[in-house]
Amino acid sequence: MKIAVLIKQTPDTAELPKISAAEAQSGDINVTMVINPWDEYAAEEAIDLADRFDADSVAISLGPDGEIDALKHALAMGVGEAVLVDESIVSSGDKWATDELATAEALAEAVKAQGDVELVLTGKMSVDGNSGVIYAGVACKLGWDLLVNVTKIVDIADGIITVEQAFEGGHESVAVPLPVVISVAKEINDPRFPSFMGIRKASRANIPTLGAGDLPVAASQTVTWSNLRKPEERKGSVQIFDGATVQEKAAKLVDALLEEKVI
Ligand SMILES: Cc1cc2nc3c(=O)[nH]c(=O)nc-3n(C[C@H](O)[C@H](O)[C@H](O)COP(=O)(O)OP(=O)(O)OC[C@H]3O[C@@H](n4cnc5c(N)ncnc54)[C@H](O)[C@@H]3O)c2cc1C
């Protein structure tokens, strides 16, 4: 069995970046990029499950060509392999065109390209995009079940994975057949710090990049910044009902609502 863990590289929230007016204008902002903090929990779980169930693990990230620091962090923690998906394969030359649907589709294809993956682990959300939809999109594109807010992976046996999920007011135990996409909650584990040996090993690791032609992904056909549509302007008016008494005002209001077929 192979476990894929989805890792996003995001700005370091521990630093307060200084952004110049020119950077803000162009969008080319120079900040320190690190592994998305929520994805450290997913990476830790992948490493732990690989040990418990004698599985292989692979970290997959979609991002700009050469941005592999987050993947190196995952490798240094102990994830087995790493693959970068060059985001330009879905951006069709438009710099701001890698929307969530295109990202999910490319990640799902990258998962398929890894062979016998039966479990995809993701973080709860990214600290920059913050949409919390990528795992749903990946599960949808793969046609697999999705479990969110998972606080414990209890067992994997006979093709069935048993987990605990948190929901408002408690926890529930769920068993579903593999393959499955799981988004983990932070209660699931305490991510380890990469060891010195791990960092040295990761620094020498070969991280392949999947680019145009490697995955059957079409350039984003969905919304882009350049074709964003504004919702139609709403037209409305205000009518004040006057009267000598509250009863009279209320009666006029009811008549008007009946006439407009609101009630
Ligand atoms: C119209 C539009 C255009 C955009 N254009 C661009 C663009 O050109 N370039 C750009 O960088 N962003 C762009 N974005 C933002 C980009 O779509 C999102 O950042 C990205 O799709 C991930 O969504 P999220 O950050 O909300 O992830 P969430 O759904 O909050 O992340 C949940 C989990 O999914 C996994 N995950 C999320 N993203 C990745 C990833 N990239 N690789 C691996 N795992 C991941 C992680 O495990 C993460 O914890 C655009 C957004 C829109 C709406």
The ligand as a MOL file (V3000), in Angstrom:
LIG
                    3D

  0  0  0     0  0            999 V3000
M  V30 BEGIN CTAB
M  V30 COUNTS 53 58 0 0 0
M  V30 BEGIN ATOM
M  V30 1 C -9.5830 32.5720 -9.3760 0
M  V30 2 C -8.4100 32.0460 -8.6150 0
M  V30 3 C -7.1430 32.0260 -9.2110 0
M  V30 4 C -6.0390 31.5890 -8.4770 0
M  V30 5 N -4.8010 31.5690 -9.0550 0
M  V30 6 C -3.7240 31.1410 -8.3700 0
M  V30 7 C -2.4320 31.0500 -8.9730 0
M  V30 8 O -2.2820 31.3310 -10.1310 0
M  V30 9 N -1.3860 30.6270 -8.2150 0
M  V30 10 C -1.5690 30.2350 -6.9110 0
M  V30 11 O -0.5920 29.8370 -6.2640 0
M  V30 12 N -2.7790 30.2720 -6.3170 0
M  V30 13 C -3.8610 30.7040 -7.0050 0
M  V30 14 N -5.0960 30.7340 -6.4150 0
M  V30 15 C -5.2190 30.1830 -5.0870 0
M  V30 16 C -5.2100 28.6530 -5.2270 0
M  V30 17 O -6.2790 28.2190 -6.0130 0
M  V30 18 C -5.3250 27.9990 -3.8770 0
M  V30 19 O -4.3340 28.5040 -3.0510 0
M  V30 20 C -5.1100 26.5080 -4.0120 0
M  V30 21 O -5.9600 25.9740 -4.9540 0
M  V30 22 C -5.2700 25.7640 -2.7130 0
M  V30 23 O -6.4580 26.1380 -2.0600 0
M  V30 24 P -6.3400 26.4920 -0.5280 0
M  V30 25 O -5.0330 27.2020 -0.3280 0
M  V30 26 O -7.5600 27.1920 -0.0890 0
M  V30 27 O -6.2010 25.0450 0.1360 0
M  V30 28 P -7.1140 24.3210 1.2160 0
M  V30 29 O -8.2600 23.6740 0.5420 0
M  V30 30 O -7.3970 25.2270 2.3770 0
M  V30 31 O -6.0460 23.1980 1.6430 0
M  V30 32 C -6.4600 21.9830 2.2770 0
M  V30 33 C -5.3490 20.9820 2.1570 0
M  V30 34 O -5.2020 20.6060 0.7670 0
M  V30 35 C -3.8150 20.3670 0.4670 0
M  V30 36 N -3.3590 21.3510 -0.5280 0
M  V30 37 C -3.8760 22.5660 -0.8170 0
M  V30 38 N -3.1890 23.1450 -1.8020 0
M  V30 39 C -2.2050 22.2950 -2.1520 0
M  V30 40 C -1.1510 22.3280 -3.0930 0
M  V30 41 N -0.9570 23.3830 -3.8960 0
M  V30 42 N -0.3110 21.2670 -3.1740 0
M  V30 43 C -0.4850 20.1800 -2.3710 0
M  V30 44 N -1.4530 20.1010 -1.4480 0
M  V30 45 C -2.3080 21.1370 -1.3390 0
M  V30 46 C -3.0580 20.5440 1.8040 0
M  V30 47 O -2.9600 19.2800 2.4130 0
M  V30 48 C -3.9640 21.4790 2.5860 0
M  V30 49 O -3.8070 21.3510 3.9950 0
M  V30 50 C -6.2120 31.1530 -7.1420 0
M  V30 51 C -7.4970 31.1410 -6.5600 0
M  V30 52 C -8.5880 31.5810 -7.3100 0
M  V30 53 C -9.9550 31.5530 -6.6600 0
M  V30 END ATOM
M  V30 BEGIN BOND
M  V30 1 1 1 2
M  V30 2 1 2 3
M  V30 3 2 2 52
M  V30 4 2 3 4
M  V30 5 1 4 5
M  V30 6 1 4 50
M  V30 7 2 5 6
M  V30 8 1 6 7
M  V30 9 1 6 13
M  V30 10 2 7 8
M  V30 11 1 7 9
M  V30 12 1 9 10
M  V30 13 2 10 11
M  V30 14 1 10 12
M  V30 15 2 12 13
M  V30 16 1 13 14
M  V30 17 1 14 15
M  V30 18 1 14 50
M  V30 19 1 15 16
M  V30 20 1 16 17
M  V30 21 1 16 18
M  V30 22 1 18 19
M  V30 23 1 18 20
M  V30 24 1 20 21
M  V30 25 1 20 22
M  V30 26 1 22 23
M  V30 27 1 23 24
M  V30 28 2 24 25
M  V30 29 1 24 26
M  V30 30 1 24 27
M  V30 31 1 27 28
M  V30 32 2 28 29
M  V30 33 1 28 30
M  V30 34 1 28 31
M  V30 35 1 31 32
M  V30 36 1 32 33
M  V30 37 1 33 34
M  V30 38 1 33 48
M  V30 39 1 34 35
M  V30 40 1 35 36
M  V30 41 1 35 46
M  V30 42 1 36 37
M  V30 43 1 36 45
M  V30 44 2 37 38
M  V30 45 1 38 39
M  V30 46 1 39 40
M  V30 47 2 39 45
M  V30 48 1 40 41
M  V30 49 2 40 42
M  V30 50 1 42 43
M  V30 51 2 43 44
M  V30 52 1 44 45
M  V30 53 1 46 47
M  V30 54 1 46 48
M  V30 55 1 48 49
M  V30 56 2 50 51
M  V30 57 1 51 52
M  V30 58 1 52 53
M  V30 END BOND
M  V30 END CTAB
M  END
